[in-house]
Amino acid sequence: LKSLLYQSLLFTAAHSISFIVLGMGWIQLGASSLAAVEILIASSILLLALDNLRHSTINKQRALLITFFGIIHGLGFASSIGSNLDVQGTPLFTYLLSANIGIELAQICILAVAFAMLAQMPEKRRSQTRILGSITIAAVATAILVQRCLF
């Protein structure tokens, strides 16, 4: 569980930075770049799900992948929110920070439920759950990746 928490914190820090940087307009992405970000998001989910089948704990390579993929996901969050942006007098940074906090609170809630469920399971059952969950996530990510690449 410590490994999962560490990975979640790495991802959160990385996507928070790119979310704010893009949202503040410090970098801009064109339409083709946004399409590439969508493909990279699906690819990152697939790669991490497959990596979960090989490793149950974090290593240096996985930490770097999580950080890179967090940056990509932050770009996706920001571009999605940016296209629907209606701040109505709220300072942009405050709006982006509030949106990011909302995303983080949702992530914390999901992790808390997952931690509670996993903590009650014997180790063998946790391992089986990790494998089945990783296969399911990899299958869904593959479908999304194909959809993003073809359509």
Backbone bond lengths (Angstrom), bond angles and torsions (degrees), N, CA, C in turn:
res aa  C-N    CA-C-N  psi(-1)  N-CA   C-N-CA  omega(-1)  CA-C   N-CA-C  phi
1 L - - - 1.447 - - 1.525 111.38 -
2 K 1.340 117.27 -33.36 1.459 120.25 177.05 1.525 110.39 -62.41
3 S 1.331 116.18 -39.27 1.462 120.98 179.46 1.528 110.70 -63.05
4 L 1.320 116.42 -42.72 1.470 120.71 179.30 1.529 110.66 -64.35
5 L 1.315 116.85 -40.93 1.464 120.60 178.96 1.531 110.78 -64.46
6 Y 1.322 117.06 -44.01 1.464 121.45 178.96 1.529 110.71 -60.70
7 Q 1.330 116.24 -44.26 1.462 120.28 179.53 1.523 110.91 -64.17
8 S 1.307 116.71 -39.73 1.461 120.81 178.52 1.525 111.10 -63.69
9 L 1.331 116.59 -41.01 1.468 120.22 179.12 1.525 111.54 -66.18
10 L 1.329 117.26 -39.60 1.471 120.55 176.34 1.525 110.59 -60.26
11 F 1.322 115.77 -48.83 1.459 121.31 -179.61 1.529 110.46 -60.02
12 T 1.326 115.94 -45.11 1.464 121.28 -178.70 1.524 111.57 -61.10
13 A 1.312 116.71 -47.20 1.468 120.06 -179.80 1.523 110.77 -60.91
14 A 1.336 116.38 -45.29 1.470 119.99 -178.02 1.519 111.74 -65.48
15 H 1.333 117.53 -46.11 1.469 117.08 -176.65 1.515 111.61 -74.11
16 S 1.323 118.14 -26.31 1.464 120.21 176.43 1.526 111.00 -65.20
17 I 1.322 116.05 -41.63 1.470 120.30 180.00 1.523 110.85 -63.86
18 S 1.331 117.38 -50.26 1.468 118.91 -177.81 1.523 111.27 -69.16
19 F 1.312 117.18 -32.85 1.461 121.96 177.29 1.527 110.35 -59.59
20 I 1.335 116.53 -48.20 1.464 121.21 -179.52 1.531 110.86 -68.92
21 V 1.338 117.65 -43.31 1.470 121.61 -177.82 1.531 110.53 -60.57
22 L 1.317 117.65 -46.88 1.463 120.53 179.47 1.525 110.79 -71.37
23 G 1.312 115.97 -42.93 1.460 119.69 -178.73 1.518 113.12 -62.05
24 M 1.323 117.24 -33.82 1.465 120.81 178.47 1.527 112.02 -78.91
25 G 1.332 116.57 -7.15 1.459 119.79 179.07 1.515 113.96 82.65
26 W 1.333 117.19 13.41 1.469 120.13 179.57 1.513 111.22 -70.18
27 I 1.323 117.39 -25.42 1.467 122.77 168.18 1.517 106.49 -133.13
28 Q 1.311 115.61 155.46 1.462 120.63 -179.14 1.522 108.94 -129.12
29 L 1.320 116.19 144.15 1.456 121.66 177.59 1.521 108.95 -118.15
30 G 1.327 115.82 134.30 1.453 120.97 175.00 1.522 110.30 -80.78
31 A 1.322 115.77 176.53 1.467 121.10 -177.89 1.524 112.00 -59.60
32 S 1.325 117.57 -41.42 1.468 119.26 -179.57 1.523 111.05 -68.50
33 S 1.325 117.04 -33.94 1.468 120.45 176.75 1.517 110.86 -66.74
34 L 1.325 116.99 -39.28 1.461 120.33 178.96 1.523 110.90 -65.24
35 A 1.331 117.06 -37.73 1.463 120.53 175.98 1.528 110.41 -63.81
36 A 1.316 116.61 -39.88 1.467 120.82 177.63 1.523 110.79 -65.29
37 V 1.338 117.33 -38.11 1.465 121.11 178.03 1.528 109.85 -61.59
38 E 1.321 117.23 -42.39 1.470 120.74 178.76 1.526 111.21 -61.35
39 I 1.315 116.83 -40.62 1.471 120.86 177.60 1.524 110.33 -66.91
40 L 1.332 116.64 -41.59 1.465 120.52 178.88 1.525 112.10 -65.63
41 I 1.310 117.82 -34.82 1.466 120.71 177.57 1.527 110.11 -63.22
42 A 1.326 116.64 -49.97 1.466 119.89 178.76 1.529 110.93 -61.99
43 S 1.327 116.37 -40.40 1.468 120.59 178.72 1.528 111.20 -63.15
44 S 1.322 116.51 -41.48 1.463 120.01 -178.51 1.524 111.29 -65.02
45 I 1.312 116.55 -40.50 1.470 119.85 178.02 1.527 109.82 -63.65
46 L 1.314 116.38 -43.49 1.467 120.64 178.20 1.528 110.85 -61.67
47 L 1.322 117.51 -48.31 1.467 120.48 -177.98 1.529 112.36 -62.75
48 L 1.311 117.35 -41.80 1.459 119.28 179.68 1.529 111.43 -70.07
49 A 1.316 117.47 -35.41 1.470 119.70 176.26 1.526 110.21 -63.83
50 L 1.323 116.79 -42.71 1.469 120.16 177.49 1.526 111.10 -65.76
51 D 1.330 116.60 -38.17 1.457 120.38 178.12 1.530 110.94 -65.24
52 N 1.333 116.64 -33.24 1.468 120.65 176.54 1.524 111.82 -61.31
53 L 1.317 117.01 -26.92 1.466 120.52 178.81 1.527 110.83 -72.47
54 R 1.322 117.22 -24.15 1.468 121.36 -179.12 1.517 112.70 -96.79
55 H 1.329 117.46 -34.63 1.468 121.38 -173.85 1.524 110.06 -130.26
56 S 1.317 115.29 139.23 1.467 118.78 175.57 1.532 111.38 -105.21
57 T 1.320 117.13 -7.76 1.462 120.80 178.24 1.525 109.14 -126.50
58 I 1.303 114.53 170.48 1.460 120.30 -175.84 1.537 110.22 -87.70
59 N 1.328 114.80 146.32 1.461 121.92 171.59 1.523 106.92 -131.81
60 K 1.318 117.36 176.77 1.472 121.11 -175.47 1.530 111.65 -60.53
61 Q 1.342 117.58 -43.73 1.472 121.01 -179.70 1.519 110.64 -62.13
62 R 1.314 116.92 -43.40 1.463 120.74 -179.63 1.532 110.25 -65.69
63 A 1.325 117.30 -39.00 1.467 120.71 178.57 1.532 110.65 -60.87
64 L 1.325 116.89 -42.15 1.468 120.57 177.77 1.520 111.21 -66.03
65 L 1.327 117.15 -41.24 1.474 120.67 177.80 1.520 110.62 -62.15
66 I 1.310 116.67 -45.41 1.467 120.52 -179.56 1.527 110.37 -61.25
67 T 1.315 116.84 -41.62 1.464 120.57 179.12 1.526 110.58 -63.76
68 F 1.324 117.18 -47.21 1.469 121.04 179.08 1.524 110.48 -61.38
69 F 1.321 116.33 -45.71 1.461 119.66 -178.48 1.526 111.37 -68.85
70 G 1.329 117.55 -30.97 1.461 120.19 174.67 1.520 111.12 -62.26
71 I 1.328 116.01 -41.01 1.467 120.61 176.87 1.529 110.27 -60.56
72 I 1.313 116.76 -45.77 1.473 121.78 179.70 1.529 110.29 -62.15
73 H 1.324 117.70 -44.82 1.465 120.73 -179.83 1.533 110.97 -64.22
74 G 1.325 116.95 -37.01 1.465 120.40 177.24 1.519 111.72 -62.16
75 L 1.327 115.94 -38.99 1.470 120.16 176.02 1.522 110.70 -62.67
76 G 1.328 115.90 -39.82 1.466 120.47 177.84 1.516 111.70 -65.02
77 F 1.345 117.06 -45.34 1.472 120.68 177.88 1.521 110.46 -58.80
78 A 1.323 116.21 -49.13 1.467 120.75 -175.77 1.517 111.62 -64.28
79 S 1.332 117.19 -42.34 1.466 118.82 -178.91 1.519 110.42 -68.47
80 S 1.318 117.64 -34.18 1.464 120.76 178.14 1.522 110.88 -67.99
81 I 1.308 116.59 -45.70 1.465 120.25 179.22 1.525 110.55 -70.62
82 G 1.333 116.65 -38.72 1.463 121.14 -178.60 1.513 113.08 -60.44
83 S 1.339 116.64 -33.51 1.459 119.30 -179.71 1.521 111.74 -72.31
84 N 1.336 117.23 -16.82 1.466 121.86 179.62 1.529 111.59 -115.29
85 L 1.321 116.62 20.77 1.456 121.86 -171.72 1.526 111.62 -71.90
86 D 1.319 115.45 124.09 1.457 122.84 174.24 1.528 106.65 -144.13
87 V 1.329 116.18 83.05 1.461 120.57 -171.41 1.524 113.71 -80.20
88 Q 1.307 119.13 -17.88 1.462 125.30 175.84 1.527 112.95 43.05
89 G 1.312 116.51 61.81 1.451 121.55 174.97 1.521 114.99 86.70
90 T 1.325 118.36 -10.81 1.461 120.84 177.57 1.524 108.03 -76.93
91 P 1.341 117.95 133.87 1.467 118.72 175.99 1.533 110.25 -56.64
92 L 1.327 116.15 136.98 1.460 121.42 -174.66 1.526 112.25 -55.08
93 F 1.332 116.84 -45.61 1.470 118.91 -178.72 1.528 110.83 -60.68
94 T 1.336 117.42 -40.64 1.472 121.63 178.82 1.518 110.20 -62.90
95 Y 1.329 115.84 -43.06 1.465 120.06 178.50 1.520 110.64 -61.49
96 L 1.338 117.22 -47.72 1.467 120.84 -178.95 1.523 111.79 -64.81
97 L 1.320 116.00 -40.88 1.461 119.75 178.57 1.526 110.50 -63.37
98 S 1.313 117.10 -41.91 1.465 121.30 178.36 1.525 111.23 -63.59
99 A 1.331 116.41 -43.41 1.468 120.09 178.29 1.527 110.35 -63.11
100 N 1.319 116.74 -42.21 1.463 120.59 -179.88 1.532 110.46 -65.26
101 I 1.318 117.47 -40.96 1.462 120.47 177.73 1.526 110.19 -62.01
102 G 1.321 116.78 -40.04 1.467 120.09 176.77 1.526 112.33 -60.86
103 I 1.323 116.13 -42.79 1.464 120.67 177.23 1.525 109.66 -61.81
104 E 1.323 116.84 -44.00 1.468 121.13 -178.88 1.518 111.40 -65.42
105 L 1.332 117.63 -40.76 1.465 119.96 178.56 1.526 111.06 -63.07
106 A 1.326 116.90 -39.59 1.470 119.79 176.43 1.522 110.15 -62.96
107 Q 1.315 117.12 -42.76 1.466 121.20 179.27 1.531 110.72 -63.20
108 I 1.328 117.22 -41.66 1.467 121.13 179.09 1.529 110.38 -62.74
109 C 1.325 117.19 -41.30 1.468 120.69 178.80 1.529 111.16 -62.26
110 I 1.316 116.28 -44.70 1.464 120.48 179.12 1.528 110.51 -62.95
111 L 1.333 116.67 -44.21 1.466 119.97 179.26 1.523 111.57 -65.70
112 A 1.326 118.01 -37.43 1.460 120.62 179.52 1.526 110.60 -62.57
113 V 1.322 116.77 -43.12 1.466 120.56 177.33 1.530 110.24 -64.17
114 A 1.336 116.35 -44.07 1.471 120.07 179.35 1.526 110.65 -62.65
115 F 1.336 117.64 -44.11 1.469 121.19 178.38 1.528 110.48 -59.37
116 A 1.335 116.36 -46.76 1.465 120.37 -178.62 1.528 111.07 -60.78
117 M 1.318 116.04 -42.35 1.470 119.59 179.73 1.526 111.16 -67.89
118 L 1.329 116.94 -45.66 1.460 120.69 -177.64 1.525 112.34 -67.67
119 A 1.309 117.17 -35.15 1.465 120.62 -178.50 1.528 111.95 -63.54
120 Q 1.312 116.66 -27.10 1.460 120.93 -178.82 1.532 112.73 -83.16
121 M 1.316 117.29 -11.39 1.465 121.32 -175.06 1.522 111.95 -91.75
122 P 1.321 116.30 146.02 1.469 118.36 170.07 1.541 109.54 -65.76
123 E 1.323 116.78 157.30 1.466 121.97 -176.55 1.531 112.30 -53.95
124 K 1.324 117.90 -43.76 1.470 120.65 -178.57 1.529 110.41 -61.69
125 R 1.299 116.34 -41.95 1.471 120.95 -179.79 1.538 110.51 -66.97
126 R 1.353 116.90 -38.15 1.470 120.89 176.75 1.516 110.56 -60.72
127 S 1.318 116.31 -42.79 1.465 121.02 179.82 1.522 110.65 -63.81
128 Q 1.321 116.82 -42.70 1.466 120.68 178.08 1.529 110.93 -63.86
129 T 1.320 116.18 -40.00 1.465 121.03 178.61 1.523 110.64 -64.55
130 R 1.335 116.90 -42.14 1.465 121.20 177.72 1.523 110.53 -59.82
131 I 1.314 116.49 -44.52 1.467 120.77 -178.76 1.523 111.06 -66.71
132 L 1.322 117.79 -48.87 1.471 120.95 179.84 1.527 110.91 -63.28
133 G 1.330 117.28 -42.58 1.465 120.59 177.74 1.514 112.26 -62.93
134 S 1.330 116.22 -41.26 1.468 120.41 179.93 1.526 111.29 -65.28
135 I 1.325 116.70 -40.81 1.471 120.01 178.01 1.522 110.31 -64.30
136 T 1.315 116.85 -43.17 1.475 120.85 179.43 1.529 110.95 -62.83
137 I 1.329 116.13 -46.49 1.464 120.22 179.53 1.528 110.70 -63.60
138 A 1.327 117.55 -40.65 1.467 121.06 178.37 1.528 110.75 -62.11
139 A 1.324 117.24 -40.16 1.472 120.53 179.53 1.525 111.18 -65.42
140 V 1.323 116.99 -44.81 1.467 120.67 179.02 1.529 110.28 -65.15
141 A 1.327 117.04 -43.56 1.468 120.83 179.25 1.521 111.35 -62.45
142 T 1.320 116.73 -37.35 1.468 120.22 177.40 1.521 110.45 -63.36
143 A 1.321 116.79 -43.84 1.472 120.43 178.60 1.522 110.71 -61.94
144 I 1.320 117.39 -43.05 1.471 121.04 179.19 1.522 110.31 -65.93
145 L 1.325 116.67 -40.94 1.466 120.88 179.52 1.522 110.76 -61.80
146 V 1.309 117.24 -45.52 1.469 120.96 178.30 1.526 109.59 -61.65
147 Q 1.319 116.51 -43.82 1.469 120.36 179.53 1.518 111.27 -61.55
148 R 1.338 117.63 -43.43 1.470 121.72 -179.88 1.535 111.88 -67.08
149 C 1.318 116.21 -36.18 1.479 119.93 -178.55 1.530 112.26 -75.69
150 L 1.323 116.88 -36.44 1.463 120.35 -174.09 1.521 113.47 -92.49
151 F 1.314 117.58 -27.24 1.460 119.20 -174.02 1.503 109.38 -118.58
